[in-house]
């Protein structure tokens, strides 16, 4: 049935596996477990194994990935990695495997060799080996194929019950499923990737790896709306949900944490797409600053926070005479509502004639701005483009602009200022130096005589 007979909604019926109880147990209202087995489920707090700190974590050998995970993997941790097709999900995890095995190859020989399972549900092992060869040929470190000989094991089945059998038999140190939508169970008749199949497959994998303490990565697809495909309970079942974002036309890739039971969710990992794979960005500000130490019209330097990491970026504005009855407000990496509010504040309190001009705003490097602490830099860039006067890019603007034209203080200001000084910026303009946007524009010479 495609339509529900109760609510008349389409494609909402989900097939479920009905567990069969022993004969007579359900009718008598008794549990199928013995008293000893039930008693074993009672665990005192003093008997609980602690997983806090870094000593119980398993490093992925990729600093940016460890940052987002909260310091590395925990035994039995299940991570769901989502992202658009071709964004680099499989590439990131393949590089993680190679770097883990490379470090283990340098470890003392007394340690047992690692065993990593890679479930090749969407690609064949030969296709994955091509990606590995491309990375090995272009990587700067000295990797060798010998380290992959017996450590990397490809699983070509798409049946989750066969996978669980192999996992319980060999007990790998790390499990990667690419992807969860490609697996299915014969107990359900639905196609792989359907709501019922995803929920049942995920439940069986999680039960197995949790019992054996195997860190697991599940690669997931996303829908056209940008959310991870499958039922919402799927995200509740896993420990961590990561999302790899970025524009295909840009080199920047951002790894965000949407949920993390073992760490913070406000961290972000930054990567740059290369020919061979993804490269970690150790100094992100260099990627977003293109005109430092120059005088540029319509550009300003701002400092924003991504998690606990301050990033310096360049915002650009283009203000031109409008040919329309209603001027356009266009932003790339900047929310449209923020542009409309800023132009209204500048028009009301700074007397800028923006009602007759089109305003275009952009963030260099393809970054997306979501916080209000960059308002001051955006306003300066708009006023600079309108007046045609250049702004020194060696100045960092940090502050939020209120509806009354006042400059408000930004959170984590000390951390932002410290990062700006570390990169060589000597002047920081914020609430501590100016209290009103009109006074600041007048001091910088961005107001005409009539506006003064």
Secondary structure as GFF3:
##gff-version 3
##sequence-region A 1 452
A	DSSP	alpha_helix	25	28	.	.	.	ID=ss1
A	DSSP	alpha_helix	35	39	.	.	.	ID=ss2
A	DSSP	three_ten_helix	45	47	.	.	.	ID=ss3
A	DSSP	beta_strand	57	58	.	.	.	ID=ss4
A	DSSP	alpha_helix	63	69	.	.	.	ID=ss5
A	DSSP	beta_strand	73	74	.	.	.	ID=ss6
A	DSSP	beta_strand	78	83	.	.	.	ID=ss7
A	DSSP	alpha_helix	89	105	.	.	.	ID=ss8
A	DSSP	beta_strand	116	120	.	.	.	ID=ss9
A	DSSP	alpha_helix	125	138	.	.	.	ID=ss10
A	DSSP	three_ten_helix	145	148	.	.	.	ID=ss11
A	DSSP	beta_strand	152	155	.	.	.	ID=ss12
A	DSSP	alpha_helix	160	170	.	.	.	ID=ss13
A	DSSP	beta_strand	174	178	.	.	.	ID=ss14
A	DSSP	three_ten_helix	180	182	.	.	.	ID=ss15
A	DSSP	alpha_helix	195	212	.	.	.	ID=ss16
A	DSSP	beta_strand	215	220	.	.	.	ID=ss17
A	DSSP	alpha_helix	232	237	.	.	.	ID=ss18
A	DSSP	beta_strand	240	245	.	.	.	ID=ss19
A	DSSP	beta_strand	252	260	.	.	.	ID=ss20
A	DSSP	beta_strand	268	273	.	.	.	ID=ss21
A	DSSP	beta_strand	278	280	.	.	.	ID=ss22
A	DSSP	alpha_helix	285	288	.	.	.	ID=ss23
A	DSSP	beta_strand	295	297	.	.	.	ID=ss24
A	DSSP	beta_strand	299	306	.	.	.	ID=ss25
A	DSSP	beta_strand	309	321	.	.	.	ID=ss26
A	DSSP	beta_strand	329	332	.	.	.	ID=ss27
A	DSSP	alpha_helix	336	349	.	.	.	ID=ss28
A	DSSP	three_ten_helix	354	356	.	.	.	ID=ss29
A	DSSP	beta_strand	357	363	.	.	.	ID=ss30
A	DSSP	three_ten_helix	364	366	.	.	.	ID=ss31
A	DSSP	three_ten_helix	372	374	.	.	.	ID=ss32
A	DSSP	alpha_helix	375	387	.	.	.	ID=ss33
A	DSSP	beta_strand	390	392	.	.	.	ID=ss34
A	DSSP	beta_strand	395	397	.	.	.	ID=ss35
A	DSSP	beta_strand	400	401	.	.	.	ID=ss36
A	DSSP	beta_strand	407	408	.	.	.	ID=ss37
A	DSSP	alpha_helix	413	422	.	.	.	ID=ss38
A	DSSP	beta_strand	427	429	.	.	.	ID=ss39
A	DSSP	alpha_helix	437	443	.	.	.	ID=ss40
###
